Amino acid sequence: MKIEAVDFFYVSMPVVTTEADGSQDALLVRVRSGGHEGWGECEAAPLPSIAAFVCPMSHGVCRPVGDSILGQTLNGPDDIARMSSQVAYGSMDLLQAAHTMSGVEMAMWDLLGRVRGEPVWKLLGYTRSAPKVPYASRLFGDTPQETLSIAKKSIADGFKAAKFGWGPIGRGTAKDDSHHFAAAREGLGKDGILLVDVGQIFVEDVARAVERLPALEQAAAVWLEEPFATAAYEAYGALARKSGKVKLAGGEGAHDTHMARHLIDYGGIGFVQIDCGRIGGIGPAKWVADYASSRGVVYVNHTFTSHLALSASLQPYAGLADHRICEYPAAPKPVALAFVATPLQRDLNGELSAPDKPGLGVEIDRAGLKQYLLDVDIRVGGKTLYRTPEL
């Protein structure tokens, strides 16, 4: 097969707010070859991601991503890895190449799996798709009472675990935050799995993060996620040496395998969370899953958008039966629900597995996609570089 076309579709809610909710818009990618197509999703600002694929070359190591993809041969996983390497070397870090390539790479895996009639996880070498325990990914409420209600709803919705993120945490005192942690624990009950995400709020201030540890331990939180900026490895390492029962989690901001590995080796994290829509796709995520497993670190997907992204994020560790926790977008915005015709379903135990269907096993709802579709026209010097294609 030859890559004949790579199409981008920018969808968005009519109004996008400052709420820390990545499901308010999305950039879908369609890769076409020989009458077949595959779909992926970038987890990044849509317009810069499209521009990175079509922009004029700046110089020899700042080339548009499309130069390394269009017309290339795609007959197996090695071809996907080869194209990923070409993008990494030809575009380096001078444009949003890794994020753009993430969606394109995801779509290539989907295309390859559909042509071969096999799920992506089989193409990655797994013999089975092991069930995961999904956690409801929520935002903290503005008040502890709201957090309590959100936690109770998570249990009522059939989740055994819930992660609370962002909101007011770290913006006030440690005592203020302790009330939210206690409310989350009360709402989940003593057996619920509590996970806490503070969205890099402490940047690299270890002392402020340490102030929250007693309350987190009192609430029996399993992990403290992203206390610092992704590359603040020294801060992670310092906090990891003090965190005791509460393990550190991070990695969603890794846009290559090196960043993820450094968080494991130097940051001392106990859980590495990889977003296939940011790290470069499914292949790099699989590498991290293998590395984490070899280092005694638990691999966890990062997904806060659609079920297309959810399926892609499950593939890299689908066969790792001991890596059980799975992020699940429990309350996405309508746009993220509209373009997926076949969402992933939890089983009778409330667990979730990567689909046993060709490719990513997710079908696109074109009518739903069109409902939220924004037309994009990129022109430079009077020449059209990109225009939203027909669905």
KAVENFEN-V323486 format. One record per run of one state. SS is the DSSP state (h for helix, s for strand, l for the rest). FROM is the first residue (numbers start at 1). LEN is the number of residues. If there is no record, write none. Layout:
# KAVENFEN-V323486
SS_FROM_LEN, SS_FROM_LEN
This chain:
# KAVENFEN-V323486
l_1_1, s_2_1, l_3_2, s_5_8, l_13_12, s_25_9, l_34_2, s_36_7, l_43_3, h_46_9, l_55_4, s_59_1, l_60_2, s_62_1, l_63_2, h_65_4, l_69_4, s_73_1, l_74_3, h_77_15, l_92_5, h_97_20, l_117_2, s_119_1, h_120_4, l_124_8, s_132_8, l_140_4, h_144_13, l_157_4, s_161_5, l_166_8, h_174_15, l_189_4, s_193_5, l_198_8, h_206_13, l_219_2, s_221_5, l_226_7, h_233_8, l_241_6, s_247_4, l_251_6, h_257_9, l_266_5, s_271_4, l_275_7, h_282_13, l_295_3, s_298_4, l_302_5, h_307_9, l_316_9, s_325_4, l_329_5, h_334_5, l_339_1, s_340_1, l_341_10, s_351_2, l_353_6, s_359_1, l_360_4, s_364_1, l_365_1, h_366_7, s_373_2, l_375_2, s_377_4, l_381_2, s_383_5, l_388_4
